Amino acid sequence: MRQGAKARQAKSKARISAYNEMANQSEKEKMGRAQIIIPNGPRLGNKVIEVEDLKKAMGDKLLVEGLSFDLPPGGIVGVIGPNGAGTQI
């Protein structure tokens, strides 16, 4: 809408009114959309994950054996590979 043809100095009234009509329709659609808000439920415990004696292998290569831990709410787990690159969960 801001840019018109270079040769024209004034925009036609039909183009401007069509643009304004489209803009008003999108505003009406935004107002007409319903939102469903689901509140968080009560906390059910103090542990997010409890792991006991975890063993993980890829093919013949054993990656982890005998890993046990509890992950509390808000806890952070980092997985770091052999080259120092990793990710956080």
Phi and psi restraints in degrees (value plus and minus 20) as a CYANA .aco file:
   2 ARG   PHI     -92.1   -52.1
   2 ARG   PSI     -53.2   -13.2
   3 GLN   PHI    -124.3   -84.3
   3 GLN   PSI     108.9   148.9
   4 GLY   PHI    -133.6   -93.6
   4 GLY   PSI    -193.5  -153.5
   5 ALA   PHI     -86.4   -46.4
   5 ALA   PSI     124.0   164.0
   6 LYS   PHI     -83.4   -43.4
   6 LYS   PSI     -53.1   -13.1
   7 ALA   PHI     -96.2   -56.2
   7 ALA   PSI     -42.2    -2.2
   8 ARG   PHI    -112.9   -72.9
   8 ARG   PSI     117.9   157.9
   9 GLN   PHI    -115.6   -75.6
   9 GLN   PSI     -54.1   -14.1
  10 ALA   PHI    -137.5   -97.5
  10 ALA   PSI     121.1   161.1
  11 LYS   PHI    -104.5   -64.5
  11 LYS   PSI     127.7   167.7
  12 SER   PHI     -90.5   -50.5
  12 SER   PSI     128.8   168.8
  13 LYS   PHI     -83.6   -43.6
  13 LYS   PSI     -53.2   -13.2
  14 ALA   PHI     -84.4   -44.4
  14 ALA   PSI     -61.6   -21.6
  15 ARG   PHI     -84.6   -44.6
  15 ARG   PSI     -62.9   -22.9
  16 ILE   PHI     -86.1   -46.1
  16 ILE   PSI     -63.7   -23.7
  17 SER   PHI     -88.2   -48.2
  17 SER   PSI     -56.3   -16.3
  18 ALA   PHI     -84.4   -44.4
  18 ALA   PSI     -61.1   -21.1
  19 TYR   PHI     -83.4   -43.4
  19 TYR   PSI     -66.8   -26.8
  20 ASN   PHI     -81.9   -41.9
  20 ASN   PSI     -58.0   -18.0
  21 GLU   PHI     -84.7   -44.7
  21 GLU   PSI     -63.4   -23.4
  22 MET   PHI     -83.4   -43.4
  22 MET   PSI     -60.8   -20.8
  23 ALA   PHI     -84.4   -44.4
  23 ALA   PSI     -60.5   -20.5
  24 ASN   PHI     -86.2   -46.2
  24 ASN   PSI     -57.5   -17.5
  25 GLN   PHI     -83.4   -43.4
  25 GLN   PSI     -62.4   -22.4
  26 SER   PHI     -87.1   -47.1
  26 SER   PSI     -54.7   -14.7
  27 GLU   PHI     -85.5   -45.5
  27 GLU   PSI     -60.7   -20.7
  28 LYS   PHI     -85.1   -45.1
  28 LYS   PSI     -58.5   -18.5
  29 GLU   PHI     -84.5   -44.5
  29 GLU   PSI     -59.0   -19.0
  30 LYS   PHI     -83.5   -43.5
  30 LYS   PSI     -60.7   -20.7
  31 MET   PHI     -90.7   -50.7
  31 MET   PSI     -49.9    -9.9
  32 GLY   PHI    -101.2   -61.2
  32 GLY   PSI     -31.3     8.7
  33 ARG   PHI     -98.4   -58.4
  33 ARG   PSI     114.5   154.5
  34 ALA   PHI    -111.8   -71.8
  34 ALA   PSI     128.0   168.0
  35 GLN   PHI    -136.5   -96.5
  35 GLN   PSI     115.4   155.4
  36 ILE   PHI    -127.2   -87.2
  36 ILE   PSI     101.4   141.4
  37 ILE   PHI    -131.7   -91.7
  37 ILE   PSI      99.7   139.7
  38 ILE   PHI    -128.0   -88.0
  38 ILE   PSI      93.9   133.9
  39 PRO   PHI     -90.7   -50.7
  39 PRO   PSI     133.4   173.4
  40 ASN   PHI     -85.5   -45.5
  40 ASN   PSI     121.5   161.5
  41 GLY   PHI     -98.9   -58.9
  41 GLY   PSI     155.2   195.2
  42 PRO   PHI     -89.7   -49.7
  42 PRO   PSI     131.4   171.4
  43 ARG   PHI     -86.5   -46.5
  43 ARG   PSI     117.2   157.2
  44 LEU   PHI    -120.1   -80.1
  44 LEU   PSI     -31.1     8.9
  45 GLY   PHI    -197.6  -157.6
  45 GLY   PSI    -196.6  -156.6
  46 ASN   PHI    -122.7   -82.7
  46 ASN   PSI     -19.3    20.7
  47 LYS   PHI    -140.7  -100.7
  47 LYS   PSI     114.4   154.4
  48 VAL   PHI    -108.9   -68.9
  48 VAL   PSI     -65.6   -25.6
  49 ILE   PHI    -159.4  -119.4
  49 ILE   PSI     119.4   159.4
  50 GLU   PHI    -145.1  -105.1
  50 GLU   PSI     101.1   141.1
  51 VAL   PHI    -139.8   -99.8
  51 VAL   PSI     113.1   153.1
  52 GLU   PHI    -151.1  -111.1
  52 GLU   PSI     106.1   146.1
  53 ASP   PHI      33.4    73.4
  53 ASP   PSI      33.4    73.4
  54 LEU   PHI     -95.4   -55.4
  54 LEU   PSI     118.4   158.4
  55 LYS   PHI    -153.4  -113.4
  55 LYS   PSI     108.5   148.5
  56 LYS   PHI    -157.2  -117.2
  56 LYS   PSI     112.5   152.5
  57 ALA   PHI    -157.5  -117.5
  57 ALA   PSI     132.8   172.8
  58 MET   PHI    -141.5  -101.5
  58 MET   PSI      89.3   129.3
  59 GLY   PHI      45.7    85.7
  59 GLY   PSI    -147.8  -107.8
  60 ASP   PHI    -109.5   -69.5
  60 ASP   PSI     -26.9    13.1
  61 LYS   PHI    -111.1   -71.1
  61 LYS   PSI      98.1   138.1
  62 LEU   PHI    -101.2   -61.2
  62 LEU   PSI     101.9   141.9
  63 LEU   PHI    -114.5   -74.5
  63 LEU   PSI     -66.5   -26.5
  64 VAL   PHI    -161.3  -121.3
  64 VAL   PSI     119.1   159.1
  65 GLU   PHI    -164.4  -124.4
  65 GLU   PSI     112.4   152.4
  66 GLY   PHI      54.1    94.1
  66 GLY   PSI       8.4    48.4
  67 LEU   PHI    -105.9   -65.9
  67 LEU   PSI     105.9   145.9
  68 SER   PHI    -152.3  -112.3
  68 SER   PSI     114.7   154.7
  69 PHE   PHI    -184.2  -144.2
  69 PHE   PSI     141.1   181.1
  70 ASP   PHI    -135.8   -95.8
  70 ASP   PSI     115.3   155.3
  71 LEU   PHI    -127.8   -87.8
  71 LEU   PSI      92.3   132.3
  72 PRO   PHI     -99.7   -59.7
  72 PRO   PSI     147.2   187.2
  73 PRO   PHI     -78.0   -38.0
  73 PRO   PSI     114.2   154.2
  74 GLY   PHI      61.9   101.9
  74 GLY   PSI     -18.9    21.1
  75 GLY   PHI     -91.0   -51.0
  75 GLY   PSI     136.2   176.2
  76 ILE   PHI    -143.0  -103.0
  76 ILE   PSI     114.3   154.3
  77 VAL   PHI    -136.2   -96.2
  77 VAL   PSI     107.8   147.8
  78 GLY   PHI    -132.1   -92.1
  78 GLY   PSI     115.2   155.2
  79 VAL   PHI    -135.9   -95.9
  79 VAL   PSI      97.4   137.4
  80 ILE   PHI    -137.3   -97.3
  80 ILE   PSI     111.0   151.0
  81 GLY   PHI    -105.9   -65.9
  81 GLY   PSI     159.4   199.4
  82 PRO   PHI     -84.6   -44.6
  82 PRO   PSI     -44.5    -4.5
  83 ASN   PHI    -114.0   -74.0
  83 ASN   PSI     -13.8    26.2
  84 GLY   PHI      71.5   111.5
  84 GLY   PSI     -30.5     9.5
  85 ALA   PHI    -103.3   -63.3
  85 ALA   PSI     127.9   167.9
  86 GLY   PHI    -187.1  -147.1
  86 GLY   PSI    -184.8  -144.8
  87 THR   PHI    -165.8  -125.8
  87 THR   PSI     139.8   179.8
  88 GLN   PHI    -131.4   -91.4
  88 GLN   PSI     125.1   165.1
